[in-house]
Amino acid sequence: MAPHPRRTCGVAPGQPIVRGVARIRRGLSLRARLLWAGALAAALIIGAGSLVEKGLIDRAVERQALDAAGATALGVAADITERDDLPTPNDLEDLRVEFAKAEPSVRALTITQSDGDQQSVVSSTDPRPPHGARALAQRAVREREIVVSEEQPNHSRFVAVPLERDHRPYGAVVVTMSMELVEGVRRQTRIASLCFVAAAVLLLTVAIDALLQRLVHAPLAVIHETMARTAAGDLQARVNVQREDELGALAEGLNAMLERLGDFNSALQAEVAHATSALQDRQHLLLESNRKLFAARRELAKSEQLAVAGQMAASVAHQIGTPLNLISGYVQMMLAETTADSPLAARLRTVQGQIGRVTGIVQGLLDQARPPALARAPLPPAELLSEVVEVVRPTSTRAASR
């Protein structure tokens, strides 16, 4: 049974890494980003230059080695051509040793002779003639010029020179050259290039950072400090950056914005003070109107109480006055029927006096229950309208605000 594929909840295998790199990039400061960009640009430029220089040096060293190999091959060919017979392996070894004194990179010498369209090895200082030597010799005989092979796996190359007699090629000399010296030079130039690139990138990065610190980061720090002071409430903070570039324009724009913000804040405070003063005046008018309204309500309640009391007093006076009038009438009739100096007349007069006192008390109650007489006086229309406006102003203001 085939195993079930592992589920990843819809997340690609490399997606967490990409997200992590994105978070790191978002978390880097401007200084770090500029340093990374500068270091990367410096590494690319210096690395490309070092690669080009290394390639030129490698090719120059390789060309020098190949030229030396060609000269050696030509010397061997000239020496062999002067002989009547082809040299034996021992003679060829002596010849190699002789040429190796001038060119230590010579490893082996191989002599080939034409056999129809093929080349056969006649003599060689190498017990096992190198593979491809005959093919290279055949090519040199065919083209009648020096032929150089591609680099071999053991860091060696073959240089073939045709052997001619009476302007007719009859064989070739194949020189096996060691390229260890060239490979050593390549390694040294590679290490030197890496060290140079690393040192140059480090120094250039430090120089770029110092330059950016002076040209970018320091002015930005001043701008950031000014913004922090403004956020804390200091509207008088200004940026002191005297520059003629983009940062200078940014500083001037920020100062202009802070100036407008300060003017706006002053105007706003003035408007708030004016509105507060107007509100206090309206509040005083409202309090005064409320006081007058409360006084009017008290007067109205008192008037209503007096009206009720007057009605009750009038009702009581009416209820009491009728019997008193009847009693007073009978007392007067009885006084008329008696003599003035009789004891009964004196008693009746006493009763008559008490009835008068009761009548006075009832009349006093009626007078107190009646509303007081208003003192009338002429009033100018302007003063009357002004008082009416003062009374109704709070109500009309609230209605207008709604």
DRENDO-1510 file (C-alpha; in Angstrom, 1 decimal, always signed):
<recs>
REC; n; res; u; v; w
REC; 1; MET; +0.0; +0.0; +0.0 .
REC; 2; ALA; +1.5; +3.3; -1.0 .
REC; 3; PRO; +2.2; +5.7; +1.8 .
REC; 4; HIS; +0.0; +8.8; +2.1 .
REC; 5; PRO; +1.7; +12.1; +1.1 .
REC; 6; ARG; +2.5; +14.3; +4.0 .
REC; 7; ARG; +0.2; +17.3; +4.3 .
REC; 8; THR; +1.6; +20.7; +4.8 .
REC; 9; CYS; -1.6; +22.6; +5.4 .
REC; 10; GLY; -1.4; +24.5; +2.1 .
REC; 11; VAL; +2.1; +25.9; +2.9 .
REC; 12; ALA; +4.8; +25.5; +0.3 .
REC; 13; PRO; +8.1; +23.9; +1.5 .
REC; 14; GLY; +10.1; +27.1; +0.9 .
REC; 15; GLN; +7.4; +29.6; +2.0 .
REC; 16; PRO; +8.5; +29.9; +5.7 .
REC; 17; ILE; +12.0; +30.7; +4.6 .
REC; 18; VAL; +10.7; +33.4; +2.2 .
REC; 19; ARG; +8.5; +34.8; +5.0 .
REC; 20; GLY; +11.4; +34.8; +7.4 .
REC; 21; VAL; +13.7; +36.6; +4.9 .
REC; 22; ALA; +10.9; +39.1; +4.3 .
REC; 23; ARG; +10.5; +39.8; +8.0 .
REC; 24; ILE; +14.2; +40.3; +8.4 .
REC; 25; ARG; +14.2; +42.7; +5.5 .
REC; 26; ARG; +11.3; +44.6; +7.0 .
REC; 27; GLY; +13.1; +44.8; +10.3 .
REC; 28; LEU; +16.3; +46.2; +8.9 .
REC; 29; SER; +16.9; +49.9; +9.4 .
REC; 30; LEU; +17.7; +52.3; +6.6 .
REC; 31; ARG; +21.4; +52.3; +7.6 .
REC; 32; ALA; +21.6; +48.5; +7.5 .
REC; 33; ARG; +19.8; +48.3; +4.1 .
REC; 34; LEU; +22.2; +50.9; +2.7 .
REC; 35; LEU; +25.2; +49.1; +4.1 .
REC; 36; TRP; +23.9; +45.8; +2.6 .
REC; 37; ALA; +23.3; +47.5; -0.7 .
REC; 38; GLY; +26.7; +49.2; -0.7 .
REC; 39; ALA; +28.5; +46.0; +0.3 .
REC; 40; LEU; +26.7; +44.0; -2.3 .
REC; 41; ALA; +27.4; +46.5; -5.0 .
REC; 42; ALA; +31.1; +46.8; -4.0 .
REC; 43; ALA; +31.4; +43.0; -3.9 .
REC; 44; LEU; +29.8; +42.7; -7.4 .
REC; 45; ILE; +32.0; +45.4; -8.9 .
REC; 46; ILE; +35.2; +44.5; -7.2 .
REC; 47; GLY; +34.5; +40.8; -7.7 .
REC; 48; ALA; +33.9; +41.3; -11.4 .
REC; 49; GLY; +37.1; +43.3; -11.7 .
REC; 50; SER; +39.0; +40.7; -9.8 .
REC; 51; LEU; +37.6; +38.0; -12.0 .
REC; 52; VAL; +38.6; +39.8; -15.1 .
REC; 53; GLU; +42.1; +40.6; -13.8 .
REC; 54; LYS; +42.5; +36.9; -12.6 .
REC; 55; GLY; +41.4; +35.7; -16.1 .
REC; 56; LEU; +43.9; +38.1; -17.7 .
REC; 57; ILE; +46.7; +36.9; -15.4 .
REC; 58; ASP; +45.8; +33.2; -16.0 .
REC; 59; ARG; +45.8; +33.6; -19.7 .
REC; 60; ALA; +49.0; +35.5; -19.7 .
REC; 61; VAL; +50.7; +32.9; -17.6 .
REC; 62; GLU; +49.2; +30.1; -19.7 .
REC; 63; ARG; +50.3; +31.8; -22.9 .
REC; 64; GLN; +53.8; +32.3; -21.5 .
REC; 65; ALA; +54.0; +28.6; -20.6 .
REC; 66; LEU; +52.6; +27.6; -24.0 .
REC; 67; ASP; +55.1; +29.9; -25.8 .
REC; 68; ALA; +57.9; +28.2; -23.8 .
REC; 69; ALA; +56.6; +24.8; -24.7 .
REC; 70; GLY; +56.4; +25.8; -28.3 .
REC; 71; ALA; +60.0; +27.1; -28.2 .
REC; 72; THR; +61.1; +23.9; -26.6 .
REC; 73; ALA; +59.4; +21.8; -29.3 .
REC; 74; LEU; +60.9; +24.0; -32.0 .
REC; 75; GLY; +64.3; +23.5; -30.5 .
REC; 76; VAL; +63.9; +19.8; -30.2 .
REC; 77; ALA; +62.7; +19.6; -33.8 .
REC; 78; ALA; +65.6; +21.7; -35.0 .
REC; 79; ASP; +68.0; +19.4; -33.2 .
REC; 80; ILE; +66.4; +16.3; -34.6 .
REC; 81; THR; +66.3; +17.7; -38.1 .
REC; 82; GLU; +70.0; +18.2; -38.0 .
REC; 83; ARG; +70.6; +14.5; -37.4 .
REC; 84; ASP; +70.6; +11.9; -40.0 .
REC; 85; ASP; +68.6; +9.4; -38.0 .
REC; 86; LEU; +65.9; +9.7; -35.4 .
REC; 87; PRO; +67.3; +9.7; -31.8 .
REC; 88; THR; +67.0; +6.7; -29.6 .
REC; 89; PRO; +65.1; +6.8; -26.3 .
REC; 90; ASN; +68.4; +7.5; -24.4 .
REC; 91; ASP; +69.4; +10.3; -26.8 .
REC; 92; LEU; +65.9; +11.7; -26.5 .
REC; 93; GLU; +66.1; +11.6; -22.7 .
REC; 94; ASP; +69.4; +13.4; -22.8 .
REC; 95; LEU; +67.8; +15.9; -25.1 .
REC; 96; ARG; +64.9; +16.3; -22.7 .
REC; 97; VAL; +67.2; +16.8; -19.7 .
REC; 98; GLU; +69.1; +19.4; -21.6 .
REC; 99; PHE; +66.0; +21.4; -22.5 .
REC; 100; ALA; +64.5; +20.8; -19.0 .
REC; 101; LYS; +67.3; +22.9; -17.6 .
REC; 102; ALA; +65.9; +25.9; -19.4 .
REC; 103; GLU; +62.3; +24.9; -19.1 .
REC; 104; PRO; +61.6; +22.7; -16.0 .
REC; 105; SER; +58.0; +22.1; -17.1 .
REC; 106; VAL; +59.0; +19.7; -19.9 .
REC; 107; ARG; +57.9; +16.2; -18.8 .
REC; 108; ALA; +58.5; +14.0; -21.8 .
REC; 109; LEU; +59.4; +14.0; -25.5 .
REC; 110; THR; +57.9; +11.8; -28.1 .
REC; 111; ILE; +59.0; +11.3; -31.7 .
REC; 112; THR; +56.5; +10.1; -34.2 .
REC; 113; GLN; +57.0; +9.1; -37.9 .
REC; 114; SER; +54.6; +9.2; -40.7 .
REC; 115; ASP; +53.3; +5.8; -41.7 .
REC; 116; GLY; +50.9; +6.6; -44.5 .
REC; 117; ASP; +48.1; +8.6; -43.1 .
REC; 118; GLN; +48.9; +7.6; -39.6 .
REC; 119; GLN; +51.7; +8.5; -37.1 .
REC; 120; SER; +53.6; +5.8; -35.3 .
REC; 121; VAL; +55.6; +6.4; -32.1 .
REC; 122; VAL; +59.3; +5.9; -32.9 .
REC; 123; SER; +60.9; +7.0; -29.6 .
REC; 124; SER; +59.6; +8.5; -26.3 .
REC; 125; THR; +61.1; +9.4; -22.9 .
REC; 126; ASP; +57.8; +8.2; -21.4 .
REC; 127; PRO; +57.5; +4.4; -21.1 .
REC; 128; ARG; +53.8; +4.8; -21.8 .
REC; 129; PRO; +53.4; +7.4; -24.5 .
REC; 130; PRO; +50.7; +9.8; -23.7 .
REC; 131; HIS; +47.2; +9.1; -25.1 .
REC; 132; GLY; +46.4; +11.4; -28.0 .
REC; 133; ALA; +50.0; +12.2; -28.9 .
REC; 134; ARG; +49.7; +10.4; -32.3 .
REC; 135; ALA; +46.5; +12.2; -33.2 .
REC; 136; LEU; +48.0; +15.6; -32.2 .
REC; 137; ALA; +51.2; +14.7; -34.3 .
REC; 138; GLN; +49.0; +13.8; -37.2 .
REC; 139; ARG; +47.3; +17.1; -37.0 .
REC; 140; ALA; +50.6; +19.0; -36.8 .
REC; 141; VAL; +51.9; +17.2; -39.9 .
REC; 142; ARG; +48.7; +17.9; -41.7 .
REC; 143; GLU; +48.5; +21.5; -40.8 .
REC; 144; ARG; +52.4; +21.9; -40.9 .
REC; 145; GLU; +52.4; +24.2; -37.9 .
REC; 146; ILE; +52.6; +24.0; -34.1 .
REC; 147; VAL; +49.5; +22.5; -32.5 .
REC; 148; VAL; +48.6; +22.7; -28.8 .
REC; 149; SER; +46.2; +20.3; -27.2 .
REC; 150; GLU; +43.5; +21.0; -24.6 .
REC; 151; GLU; +44.4; +20.8; -21.0 .
REC; 152; GLN; +44.6; +17.2; -19.8 .
REC; 153; PRO; +43.3; +15.8; -16.5 .
REC; 154; ASN; +46.8; +15.6; -15.0 .
REC; 155; HIS; +47.4; +19.3; -15.5 .
REC; 156; SER; +49.5; +18.8; -18.6 .
REC; 157; ARG; +49.4; +19.8; -22.3 .
REC; 158; PHE; +50.9; +18.5; -25.5 .
REC; 159; VAL; +52.7; +20.6; -28.0 .
REC; 160; ALA; +53.3; +19.1; -31.4 .
REC; 161; VAL; +55.8; +20.4; -34.0 .
REC; 162; PRO; +56.1; +18.8; -37.5 .
REC; 163; LEU; +59.5; +17.4; -38.6 .
REC; 164; GLU; +60.4; +18.4; -42.1 .
REC; 165; ARG; +63.2; +17.4; -44.4 .
REC; 166; ASP; +63.4; +19.0; -47.9 .
REC; 167; HIS; +60.2; +20.8; -47.0 .
REC; 168; ARG; +58.4; +17.6; -46.6 .
REC; 169; PRO; +57.0; +16.5; -43.2 .
REC; 170; TYR; +57.9; +13.0; -42.2 .
REC; 171; GLY; +57.1; +13.0; -38.5 .
REC; 172; ALA; +56.5; +15.2; -35.5 .
REC; 173; VAL; +57.9; +16.0; -32.1 .
REC; 174; VAL; +55.3; +15.9; -29.2 .
REC; 175; VAL; +56.4; +17.8; -26.1 .
REC; 176; THR; +54.5; +17.0; -22.9 .
REC; 177; MET; +54.4; +20.1; -20.8 .
REC; 178; SER; +53.5; +20.2; -17.1 .
REC; 179; MET; +50.9; +22.9; -16.2 .
REC; 180; GLU; +51.4; +22.7; -12.5 .
REC; 181; LEU; +53.1; +26.0; -12.4 .
REC; 182; VAL; +50.2; +27.6; -14.2 .
REC; 183; GLU; +47.8; +25.9; -11.9 .
REC; 184; GLY; +49.8; +27.1; -8.9 .
REC; 185; VAL; +49.6; +30.6; -10.3 .
REC; 186; ARG; +45.9; +30.2; -10.7 .
REC; 187; ARG; +45.5; +29.1; -7.1 .
REC; 188; GLN; +47.6; +32.0; -5.8 .
REC; 189; THR; +45.7; +34.5; -8.0 .
REC; 190; ARG; +42.4; +33.0; -6.8 .
REC; 191; ILE; +43.4; +33.3; -3.1 .
REC; 192; ALA; +44.8; +36.8; -3.7 .
REC; 193; SER; +41.6; +37.8; -5.5 .
REC; 194; LEU; +39.4; +36.5; -2.7 .
REC; 195; CYS; +41.5; +38.3; +0.0 .
REC; 196; PHE; +41.6; +41.5; -2.1 .
REC; 197; VAL; +37.8; +41.4; -2.7 .
REC; 198; ALA; +37.1; +40.8; +1.0 .
REC; 199; ALA; +39.5; +43.5; +2.2 .
REC; 200; ALA; +38.3; +46.0; -0.5 .
REC; 201; VAL; +34.6; +45.3; +0.2 .
REC; 202; LEU; +35.2; +45.7; +4.0 .
REC; 203; LEU; +37.1; +49.0; +3.5 .
REC; 204; LEU; +34.6; +50.3; +1.0 .
REC; 205; THR; +31.7; +49.4; +3.2 .
REC; 206; VAL; +33.3; +51.2; +6.2 .
REC; 207; ALA; +33.9; +54.3; +3.9 .
REC; 208; ILE; +30.3; +54.2; +2.6 .
REC; 209; ASP; +29.0; +53.9; +6.1 .
REC; 210; ALA; +31.0; +56.9; +7.3 .
REC; 211; LEU; +29.9; +58.9; +4.2 .
REC; 212; LEU; +26.3; +57.9; +4.7 .
REC; 213; GLN; +26.5; +58.7; +8.4 .
REC; 214; ARG; +27.6; +62.2; +7.6 .
REC; 215; LEU; +25.4; +62.9; +4.6 .
REC; 216; VAL; +22.2; +60.9; +5.4 .
REC; 217; HIS; +22.0; +59.4; +8.9 .
REC; 218; ALA; +23.0; +62.5; +10.9 .
REC; 219; PRO; +20.4; +64.8; +9.2 .
REC; 220; LEU; +17.8; +62.1; +9.4 .
REC; 221; ALA; +18.5; +61.8; +13.2 .
REC; 222; VAL; +18.0; +65.6; +13.6 .
REC; 223; ILE; +14.7; +65.4; +11.7 .
REC; 224; HIS; +13.6; +62.4; +13.7 .
REC; 225; GLU; +14.5; +64.2; +17.0 .
REC; 226; THR; +12.5; +67.3; +15.9 .
REC; 227; MET; +9.5; +65.1; +15.1 .
REC; 228; ALA; +9.7; +63.4; +18.5 .
REC; 229; ARG; +9.8; +66.8; +20.3 .
REC; 230; THR; +6.8; +68.0; +18.2 .
REC; 231; ALA; +4.9; +64.8; +19.1 .
REC; 232; ALA; +5.7; +65.5; +22.8 .
REC; 233; GLY; +4.0; +68.9; +22.5 .
REC; 234; ASP; +6.9; +71.2; +21.7 .
REC; 235; LEU; +5.6; +73.1; +18.7 .
REC; 236; GLN; +8.5; +75.5; +18.7 .
REC; 237; ALA; +11.0; +72.7; +17.7 .
REC; 238; ARG; +12.7; +73.3; +14.3 .
REC; 239; VAL; +15.1; +71.3; +12.2 .
REC; 240; ASN; +18.6; +72.9; +11.9 .
REC; 241; VAL; +19.8; +71.3; +8.7 .
REC; 242; GLN; +21.5; +73.7; +6.3 .
REC; 243; ARG; +21.7; +71.6; +3.1 .
REC; 244; GLU; +21.0; +72.3; -0.6 .
REC; 245; ASP; +19.9; +68.7; -1.4 .
REC; 246; GLU; +16.8; +66.6; -0.9 .
REC; 247; LEU; +17.3; +66.4; +2.9 .
REC; 248; GLY; +17.6; +70.2; +3.1 .
REC; 249; ALA; +14.3; +70.5; +1.1 .
REC; 250; LEU; +12.7; +67.9; +3.5 .
REC; 251; ALA; +14.0; +69.9; +6.5 .
REC; 252; GLU; +12.6; +73.2; +5.1 .
REC; 253; GLY; +9.3; +71.5; +4.3 .
REC; 254; LEU; +9.1; +70.1; +7.9 .
REC; 255; ASN; +9.9; +73.5; +9.4 .
REC; 256; ALA; +7.2; +75.2; +7.2 .
REC; 257; MET; +4.7; +72.6; +8.2 .
REC; 258; LEU; +5.6; +73.1; +11.9 .
REC; 259; GLU; +5.3; +76.8; +11.4 .
REC; 260; ARG; +1.8; +76.4; +9.9 .
REC; 261; LEU; +0.9; +74.0; +12.7 .
REC; 262; GLY; +2.0; +76.5; +15.3 .
REC; 263; ASP; -0.1; +79.3; +13.7 .
REC; 264; PHE; -3.0; +77.0; +13.5 .
REC; 265; ASN; -2.6; +76.0; +17.1 .
REC; 266; SER; -2.5; +79.7; +18.1 .
REC; 267; ALA; -5.6; +80.5; +16.1 .
REC; 268; LEU; -7.3; +77.5; +17.5 .
REC; 269; GLN; -6.5; +78.5; +21.1 .
REC; 270; ALA; -7.8; +82.0; +20.3 .
REC; 271; GLU; -11.0; +80.6; +18.9 .
REC; 272; VAL; -11.4; +78.3; +21.9 .
REC; 273; ALA; -10.8; +81.3; +24.3 .
REC; 274; HIS; -13.4; +83.4; +22.4 .
REC; 275; ALA; -15.9; +80.5; +22.3 .
REC; 276; THR; -15.3; +79.9; +26.1 .
REC; 277; SER; -15.8; +83.6; +26.8 .
REC; 278; ALA; -19.0; +83.6; +24.8 .
REC; 279; LEU; -20.2; +80.4; +26.5 .
REC; 280; GLN; -19.5; +82.0; +29.9 .
REC; 281; ASP; -21.5; +85.1; +28.9 .
REC; 282; ARG; -24.4; +82.9; +27.8 .
REC; 283; GLN; -24.1; +80.9; +30.9 .
REC; 284; HIS; -24.4; +84.0; +33.0 .
REC; 285; LEU; -27.4; +85.2; +31.0 .
REC; 286; LEU; -28.9; +81.8; +31.4 .
REC; 287; LEU; -28.3; +81.8; +35.2 .
REC; 288; GLU; -29.9; +85.3; +35.4 .
REC; 289; SER; -32.8; +84.2; +33.3 .
REC; 290; ASN; -33.3; +81.2; +35.4 .
REC; 291; ARG; -33.1; +83.3; +38.5 .
REC; 292; LYS; -35.8; +85.6; +37.1 .
REC; 293; LEU; -37.9; +82.6; +36.1 .
REC; 294; PHE; -37.6; +81.1; +39.5 .
REC; 295; ALA; -38.6; +84.5; +41.1 .
REC; 296; ALA; -41.6; +84.7; +38.7 .
REC; 297; ARG; -42.6; +81.1; +39.6 .
REC; 298; ARG; -42.4; +82.0; +43.3 .
REC; 299; GLU; -44.5; +85.1; +42.8 .
REC; 300; LEU; -46.9; +83.0; +40.7 .
REC; 301; ALA; -47.1; +80.4; +43.4 .
REC; 302; LYS; -47.6; +83.1; +46.1 .
REC; 303; SER; -50.3; +84.7; +44.0 .
REC; 304; GLU; -52.0; +81.4; +43.6 .
REC; 305; GLN; -51.8; +80.8; +47.3 .
REC; 306; LEU; -53.2; +84.3; +48.0 .
REC; 307; ALA; -56.0; +83.7; +45.5 .
REC; 308; VAL; -56.9; +80.4; +47.2 .
REC; 309; ALA; -56.7; +82.1; +50.6 .
REC; 310; GLY; -58.8; +85.0; +49.3 .
REC; 311; GLN; -61.4; +82.7; +48.0 .
REC; 312; MET; -61.4; +80.8; +51.4 .
REC; 313; ALA; -61.5; +84.1; +53.3 .
REC; 314; ALA; -64.3; +85.5; +51.1 .
REC; 315; SER; -66.3; +82.3; +51.6 .
REC; 316; VAL; -65.6; +82.4; +55.4 .
REC; 317; ALA; -66.5; +86.1; +55.5 .
REC; 318; HIS; -69.6; +85.5; +53.6 .
REC; 319; GLN; -70.6; +82.7; +55.9 .
REC; 320; ILE; -69.8; +84.7; +59.0 .
REC; 321; GLY; -70.9; +88.1; +57.7 .
REC; 322; THR; -74.5; +87.1; +57.1 .
REC; 323; PRO; -75.2; +85.9; +60.7 .
REC; 324; LEU; -73.3; +88.9; +62.1 .
REC; 325; ASN; -75.4; +91.3; +60.0 .
REC; 326; LEU; -78.5; +89.6; +61.3 .
REC; 327; ILE; -77.3; +89.7; +64.9 .
REC; 328; SER; -76.3; +93.3; +64.5 .
REC; 329; GLY; -79.7; +94.2; +63.1 .
REC; 330; TYR; -81.5; +92.5; +66.0 .
REC; 331; VAL; -79.2; +94.2; +68.5 .
REC; 332; GLN; -79.9; +97.6; +66.9 .
REC; 333; MET; -83.7; +96.9; +67.1 .
REC; 334; MET; -83.4; +95.9; +70.8 .
REC; 335; LEU; -81.4; +99.1; +71.5 .
REC; 336; ALA; -84.1; +101.1; +69.9 .
REC; 337; GLU; -86.8; +99.5; +72.1 .
REC; 338; THR; -84.8; +100.1; +75.4 .
REC; 339; THR; -83.8; +103.2; +77.2 .
REC; 340; ALA; -80.3; +104.4; +76.9 .
REC; 341; ASP; -79.4; +104.1; +80.6 .
REC; 342; SER; -80.8; +100.7; +81.2 .
REC; 343; PRO; -78.5; +97.8; +82.0 .
REC; 344; LEU; -79.8; +95.9; +79.0 .
REC; 345; ALA; -78.9; +98.8; +76.7 .
REC; 346; ALA; -75.3; +98.7; +78.1 .
REC; 347; ARG; -75.1; +94.9; +77.5 .
REC; 348; LEU; -76.5; +95.4; +73.9 .
REC; 349; ARG; -73.9; +98.0; +73.2 .
REC; 350; THR; -71.2; +95.7; +74.4 .
REC; 351; VAL; -72.5; +93.0; +72.1 .
REC; 352; GLN; -72.6; +95.6; +69.3 .
REC; 353; GLY; -69.0; +96.4; +69.9 .
REC; 354; GLN; -67.9; +92.8; +69.8 .
REC; 355; ILE; -69.8; +92.3; +66.6 .
REC; 356; GLY; -67.8; +95.3; +65.2 .
REC; 357; ARG; -64.6; +93.7; +66.2 .
REC; 358; VAL; -65.5; +90.4; +64.6 .
REC; 359; THR; -66.5; +92.3; +61.4 .
REC; 360; GLY; -63.1; +94.2; +61.5 .
REC; 361; ILE; -61.3; +90.9; +61.8 .
REC; 362; VAL; -63.1; +89.4; +58.9 .
REC; 363; GLN; -62.5; +92.6; +56.8 .
REC; 364; GLY; -58.8; +92.3; +57.6 .
REC; 365; LEU; -58.7; +88.8; +56.4 .
REC; 366; LEU; -60.3; +89.8; +53.2 .
REC; 367; ASP; -57.8; +92.7; +52.7 .
REC; 368; GLN; -54.9; +90.3; +53.2 .
REC; 369; ALA; -56.3; +87.8; +50.8 .
REC; 370; ARG; -56.7; +90.4; +48.1 .
REC; 371; PRO; -53.6; +90.9; +45.8 .
REC; 372; PRO; -51.8; +94.1; +46.6 .
REC; 373; ALA; -52.5; +97.1; +44.4 .
REC; 374; LEU; -49.9; +97.6; +41.7 .
REC; 375; ALA; -48.1; +100.9; +41.5 .
REC; 376; ARG; -48.5; +102.0; +37.9 .
REC; 377; ALA; -45.9; +104.3; +36.3 .
REC; 378; PRO; -45.0; +105.2; +32.6 .
REC; 379; LEU; -42.3; +102.9; +31.1 .
REC; 380; PRO; -40.4; +103.7; +27.8 .
REC; 381; PRO; -41.0; +101.1; +25.0 .
REC; 382; ALA; -37.2; +100.5; +24.5 .
REC; 383; GLU; -36.7; +99.6; +28.1 .
REC; 384; LEU; -39.7; +97.2; +28.0 .
REC; 385; LEU; -38.4; +95.5; +24.8 .
REC; 386; SER; -34.9; +95.2; +26.3 .
REC; 387; GLU; -36.2; +93.4; +29.4 .
REC; 388; VAL; -38.4; +91.1; +27.2 .
REC; 389; VAL; -35.3; +90.2; +25.0 .
REC; 390; GLU; -33.2; +89.4; +28.1 .
REC; 391; VAL; -35.9; +87.1; +29.4 .
REC; 392; VAL; -36.5; +85.1; +26.2 .
REC; 393; ARG; -32.8; +85.1; +25.0 .
REC; 394; PRO; -31.7; +81.8; +26.6 .
REC; 395; THR; -34.8; +80.0; +25.3 .
REC; 396; SER; -34.2; +81.3; +21.7 .
REC; 397; THR; -30.5; +80.4; +21.9 .
REC; 398; ARG; -31.2; +76.8; +22.9 .
REC; 399; ALA; -33.8; +76.5; +20.1 .
REC; 400; ALA; -31.3; +77.9; +17.5 .
REC; 401; SER; -28.5; +75.5; +18.6 .
REC; 402; ARG; -30.8; +72.5; +18.2 .
</recs>
